[in-house]
Amino acid sequence: MVISNKPLRFIVATLVACLPLISFANPEQDSVKVKTEVAHEAAEGAHAEPTDVKSEIKEFINHHLLDSHSFTFNADKESGSHNGFSLPVILWDNGLQVFSSSKFHYGEETAEHNGNFYVLHHEKIYKTAADGTLTEGEHGHPTNVTPLDLSITKSVVGILFVAILMFILFKGLAKSYTKNGGIASGAGRIFEPIVLYVRDEIAIPNIGEKNYKKYMSYLLTIFFFILFLNILGLTPLGFNITGNIAITASLAILTYVITTFSANKNYWAHIFWMPGVPTPMKFILAPIELLGTIIKPFSLMIRLYANILAGHVVLMSIIGLMFIFKSWIGSSLSFGLAFVLMILEILVAFLQAYIFTMLSALYFGAGNEEHHHEEAHH
């Protein structure tokens, strides 16, 4: 078997689809409140400690689920010190504004650049006056202008890292096939069985021998791209890329676009003028079938996003129980549950990559179904 480096071309398409949307994928998990209830917390006195621990854990989980303009490995609220590094902030606000996120000091200070002032609040950048004041709307959300954010965020760094890693791995795999007469060597031996599995168990059965080759590049790219991002999200680096709905939406849109523009005329005939169906029913069913072509990729988006997001929340919540129990029994149980759940999350990482690739292949196969299949069916 000879593998070309065509899968690498689709990395560019994936990045193009994902990068512009990263900055808009910061759904706030709770209602934004600009003013804190300091007096209420002080009134709770000695009973405030358990609530404070729970609040800190909840805040940490919410912060992890959002994208970030910097890497923070450790933070001490009492001293105000942070361990990490900043990332480039790229805004379009009456021209291109480029500066380091260190100016925000991890969201604690107002950043000034070219006479403009910006505040980082819940990982969203707002334009403010020099004093950094945020104005609230009816529901407590800031009403300040949000400039177009094209920053190199943590998610973008993760995507670039995975793209480079895939390029190196599969470029080496392609070269090893050329040099060794179709035999993989080095790291390629690990990925060769997976490549063959995607071809023999996903692409050929669902698309067919005749048409599967033109989709193999995308299927291999999407499988390893999602898999590597899922695994990266399980590391202590704090990535939550596939738990970001903008990323999963971008991948689903790619599948939808490829299905739409590569489908044959029989696919569209089945949607708009189904054979063997009474004419009045065709007018009723055509809009439903057309809507179904949009619902299919939408389900792809939600499935991947919801499973990865839920896994992160549950895992971090169980780890947080160690700090709430404060006893060797409770902490040990929490650690055991977290360990078992982490093993399960590794399985989910592979499973979600498989499901996304499998369903994409099913949609491609439906788009290339031959006419005689329909006649046999009817």
KAKA-V504552 format. One record per residue. N is the residue number from 1. RES is the residue in one small letter. PHI is phi in radians with two decimals (* if undefined). Layout:
N/RES/PHI ; N/RES/PHI
//
This chain:
1/m/* ; 2/v/-2.03 ; 3/i/-1.89 ; 4/s/-1.53 ; 5/n/-1.66 ; 6/k/-1.06 ; 7/p/-0.99 ; 8/l/-1.23 ; 9/r/-1.14 ; 10/f/-1.37 ; 11/i/-1.06 ; 12/v/-1.08 ; 13/a/-1.10 ; 14/t/-1.12 ; 15/l/-1.14 ; 16/v/-1.06 ; 17/a/-1.27 ; 18/c/-1.53 ; 19/l/-1.04 ; 20/p/-1.16 ; 21/l/-1.67 ; 22/i/-1.01 ; 23/s/-1.20 ; 24/f/-1.72 ; 25/a/-1.77 ; 26/n/-2.03 ; 27/p/-1.09 ; 28/e/-1.39 ; 29/q/-1.35 ; 30/d/-2.35 ; 31/s/-1.12 ; 32/v/-1.32 ; 33/k/-2.19 ; 34/v/-1.31 ; 35/k/-1.79 ; 36/t/-1.54 ; 37/e/-1.67 ; 38/v/-1.17 ; 39/a/-1.12 ; 40/h/-1.14 ; 41/e/-1.15 ; 42/a/-1.16 ; 43/a/-1.25 ; 44/e/-1.30 ; 45/g/1.04 ; 46/a/-1.19 ; 47/h/-1.40 ; 48/a/-1.41 ; 49/e/-1.08 ; 50/p/-1.06 ; 51/t/-1.13 ; 52/d/-1.12 ; 53/v/-1.10 ; 54/k/-1.12 ; 55/s/-1.14 ; 56/e/-1.13 ; 57/i/-1.13 ; 58/k/-1.10 ; 59/e/-1.11 ; 60/f/-1.12 ; 61/i/-1.13 ; 62/n/-1.07 ; 63/h/-1.15 ; 64/h/-1.15 ; 65/l/-1.25 ; 66/l/-1.47 ; 67/d/-1.23 ; 68/s/-2.47 ; 69/h/-1.60 ; 70/s/-2.78 ; 71/f/-1.69 ; 72/t/-2.15 ; 73/f/-1.62 ; 74/n/-2.73 ; 75/a/-2.43 ; 76/d/-2.00 ; 77/k/-1.16 ; 78/e/-1.18 ; 79/s/-1.57 ; 80/g/1.36 ; 81/s/-1.55 ; 82/h/-2.32 ; 83/n/-1.96 ; 84/g/2.89 ; 85/f/-2.57 ; 86/s/-1.59 ; 87/l/-2.18 ; 88/p/-1.19 ; 89/v/-1.78 ; 90/i/-2.17 ; 91/l/-2.11 ; 92/w/-1.90 ; 93/d/-2.48 ; 94/n/0.96 ; 95/g/2.05 ; 96/l/-1.37 ; 97/q/-2.05 ; 98/v/-2.19 ; 99/f/-2.75 ; 100/s/-1.48 ; 101/s/-1.21 ; 102/s/-1.09 ; 103/k/-1.12 ; 104/f/-1.38 ; 105/h/0.85 ; 106/y/1.02 ; 107/g/1.44 ; 108/e/-1.71 ; 109/e/-2.31 ; 110/t/-1.49 ; 111/a/-1.64 ; 112/e/-2.03 ; 113/h/-2.63 ; 114/n/0.92 ; 115/g/1.41 ; 116/n/-1.80 ; 117/f/-2.11 ; 118/y/-2.32 ; 119/v/-2.18 ; 120/l/-1.73 ; 121/h/-2.27 ; 122/h/0.91 ; 123/e/1.06 ; 124/k/-2.04 ; 125/i/-1.71 ; 126/y/-2.06 ; 127/k/-1.53 ; 128/t/-2.35 ; 129/a/-1.40 ; 130/a/-1.09 ; 131/d/-1.43 ; 132/g/1.29 ; 133/t/-1.35 ; 134/l/-1.85 ; 135/t/-1.70 ; 136/e/-1.70 ; 137/g/-1.63 ; 138/e/-1.12 ; 139/h/-1.77 ; 140/g/1.46 ; 141/h/-1.56 ; 142/p/-1.07 ; 143/t/-1.82 ; 144/n/-1.11 ; 145/v/-1.14 ; 146/t/-1.90 ; 147/p/-1.15 ; 148/l/-1.08 ; 149/d/-1.77 ; 150/l/-2.05 ; 151/s/-1.22 ; 152/i/-1.46 ; 153/t/-1.54 ; 154/k/-1.06 ; 155/s/-1.13 ; 156/v/-1.10 ; 157/v/-1.05 ; 158/g/-1.09 ; 159/i/-1.12 ; 160/l/-1.10 ; 161/f/-1.07 ; 162/v/-1.15 ; 163/a/-1.09 ; 164/i/-1.15 ; 165/l/-1.06 ; 166/m/-1.11 ; 167/f/-1.07 ; 168/i/-1.16 ; 169/l/-1.10 ; 170/f/-1.49 ; 171/k/-1.17 ; 172/g/-1.14 ; 173/l/-1.13 ; 174/a/-1.12 ; 175/k/-1.17 ; 176/s/-1.13 ; 177/y/-1.14 ; 178/t/-1.19 ; 179/k/-1.31 ; 180/n/-1.83 ; 181/g/1.14 ; 182/g/1.51 ; 183/i/-1.98 ; 184/a/-1.29 ; 185/s/-2.45 ; 186/g/1.16 ; 187/a/-1.14 ; 188/g/-1.08 ; 189/r/-1.14 ; 190/i/-1.28 ; 191/f/-1.61 ; 192/e/-1.02 ; 193/p/-1.07 ; 194/i/-1.22 ; 195/v/-1.07 ; 196/l/-1.14 ; 197/y/-1.14 ; 198/v/-1.06 ; 199/r/-1.23 ; 200/d/-1.46 ; 201/e/-1.91 ; 202/i/-2.02 ; 203/a/-1.23 ; 204/i/-1.13 ; 205/p/-1.11 ; 206/n/-1.67 ; 207/i/-1.87 ; 208/g/1.86 ; 209/e/-1.06 ; 210/k/-1.27 ; 211/n/-2.02 ; 212/y/-1.18 ; 213/k/-1.10 ; 214/k/-1.26 ; 215/y/-1.83 ; 216/m/-1.06 ; 217/s/-1.02 ; 218/y/-1.21 ; 219/l/-1.10 ; 220/l/-1.14 ; 221/t/-1.12 ; 222/i/-1.19 ; 223/f/-1.13 ; 224/f/-1.25 ; 225/f/-1.10 ; 226/i/-1.17 ; 227/l/-1.06 ; 228/f/-1.15 ; 229/l/-1.17 ; 230/n/-1.11 ; 231/i/-1.14 ; 232/l/-1.07 ; 233/g/-1.23 ; 234/l/-1.61 ; 235/t/-1.44 ; 236/p/-1.26 ; 237/l/-1.31 ; 238/g/1.48 ; 239/f/-1.41 ; 240/n/-2.49 ; 241/i/-1.38 ; 242/t/-1.34 ; 243/g/-1.58 ; 244/n/-1.86 ; 245/i/-1.13 ; 246/a/-1.18 ; 247/i/-1.21 ; 248/t/-1.13 ; 249/a/-1.14 ; 250/s/-1.11 ; 251/l/-1.16 ; 252/a/-1.14 ; 253/i/-1.12 ; 254/l/-1.04 ; 255/t/-1.08 ; 256/y/-1.12 ; 257/v/-1.13 ; 258/i/-1.12 ; 259/t/-1.08 ; 260/t/-1.14 ; 261/f/-1.57 ; 262/s/-1.91 ; 263/a/-1.24 ; 264/n/-1.54 ; 265/k/-1.19 ; 266/n/-1.16 ; 267/y/-1.10 ; 268/w/-1.28 ; 269/a/-1.14 ; 270/h/-1.17 ; 271/i/-1.39 ; 272/f/-1.62 ; 273/w/-2.60 ; 274/m/-1.12 ; 275/p/-1.22 ; 276/g/1.40 ; 277/v/-1.93 ; 278/p/-0.95 ; 279/t/-0.98 ; 280/p/-1.03 ; 281/m/-1.21 ; 282/k/-1.07 ; 283/f/-1.19 ; 284/i/-1.41 ; 285/l/-1.39 ; 286/a/-1.02 ; 287/p/-1.11 ; 288/i/-1.17 ; 289/e/-1.12 ; 290/l/-1.14 ; 291/l/-1.12 ; 292/g/-1.10 ; 293/t/-1.15 ; 294/i/-1.55 ; 295/i/-1.16 ; 296/k/-1.04 ; 297/p/-1.16 ; 298/f/-1.09 ; 299/s/-1.16 ; 300/l/-1.03 ; 301/m/-1.07 ; 302/i/-1.19 ; 303/r/-1.06 ; 304/l/-1.16 ; 305/y/-1.06 ; 306/a/-1.18 ; 307/n/-1.17 ; 308/i/-1.22 ; 309/l/-1.09 ; 310/a/-1.10 ; 311/g/-1.08 ; 312/h/-1.13 ; 313/v/-1.13 ; 314/v/-1.13 ; 315/l/-1.09 ; 316/m/-1.25 ; 317/s/-1.18 ; 318/i/-1.16 ; 319/i/-1.10 ; 320/g/-1.13 ; 321/l/-1.10 ; 322/m/-1.03 ; 323/f/-1.43 ; 324/i/-1.49 ; 325/f/-1.15 ; 326/k/0.96 ; 327/s/-2.52 ; 328/w/-1.19 ; 329/i/-1.26 ; 330/g/-1.10 ; 331/s/-1.14 ; 332/s/-1.15 ; 333/l/-1.11 ; 334/s/-1.12 ; 335/f/-1.10 ; 336/g/-1.10 ; 337/l/-1.11 ; 338/a/-1.10 ; 339/f/-1.13 ; 340/v/-1.11 ; 341/l/-1.16 ; 342/m/-1.12 ; 343/i/-1.07 ; 344/l/-1.11 ; 345/e/-1.15 ; 346/i/-1.12 ; 347/l/-1.11 ; 348/v/-1.10 ; 349/a/-1.02 ; 350/f/-1.24 ; 351/l/-1.12 ; 352/q/-1.18 ; 353/a/-1.12 ; 354/y/-1.14 ; 355/i/-1.11 ; 356/f/-1.07 ; 357/t/-1.20 ; 358/m/-1.08 ; 359/l/-1.17 ; 360/s/-1.06 ; 361/a/-1.11 ; 362/l/-1.07 ; 363/y/-1.16 ; 364/f/-1.12 ; 365/g/-1.13 ; 366/a/-1.12 ; 367/g/-1.27 ; 368/n/-2.04 ; 369/e/-1.14 ; 370/e/-1.36 ; 371/h/-1.13 ; 372/h/-1.18 ; 373/h/-1.16 ; 374/e/-1.18 ; 375/e/-1.12 ; 376/a/-1.13 ; 377/h/-1.17 ; 378/h/-1.58
//
